[in-house]
Amino acid sequence: MAGRIVRCPQCGGDAVFAPENKWRPFCSERCKQIDLGCWANEDYRIAGQVSDDEAGAPGLEFPDAPQR
């Protein structure tokens, strides 16, 4: 495999960043699945503003949003 060696975002190990590495930027399928699980569990969050549509939608809870 030819390509640049990068740090795996999950375990910190070496990962080849090339088309031949089907898990890139991760070093393995395991690290990719762990990362996906963290997103699914909402362990990772992207900061942002709540839109007016989202704030009024039933079933959505935003703890920082003002109560109506």
N, C-alpha and C positions, 0 to 999 in steps of 0.2 A: 504494500500500500504506500502510495506516495501522498504526501499532504503535510500540512502544518500540524504540529503537536500543540494541543490546547489543554487547558485544565477542565476536567469534567465538572459541570456545575453542581452535581449532586455529591460525589465522593471526593473530589479534588485530585483524583488520579489523572494519569495521562490519557488523552483521547485523540485519535487522529481525525482531523477536520478535513475530510475528503469525501467525495461521492461514494467511495467504496465502504465507508463506515455508515451502515444504514441507521445507526442510532445517534449520529452526530447531533448536537455537540456532546452527547453523553458517551461514556466509554463502553457501556453495555446496555442490553435490554433491561436488565434489573434496575439500573440507575434511572433509565427513562421512565419505567413504570412507577418507581418510588416518587419521582417528580410529578408525574401525572396524578398520583394519589394525593399528593399534597395540594394540588390545585383543586381536586374534587372535594377534599375535606375543608376547603377554604382556609387552609393554613397560610396561603399566599393571598395577598389582597393588593389591588391597585387602587390607590387613592384617587378620589374624584368627587365631583359634585353630583348630587341627586337631581335629576331633571324633574320638572313638574309632572310629567306623565308617570314617572316611576314612583314619585312620592304618593300619588293618589291611587296607585294600582292595588287591588286587593291581593292579599297573600304575601306582599313584599314588606319586610320589616327593615327599617333603617334606624338603628339606635341613636344616631347623631342628628336625625332629622327632627325639626320642630313638630310637636304634636298638634293636630288640628282639632 
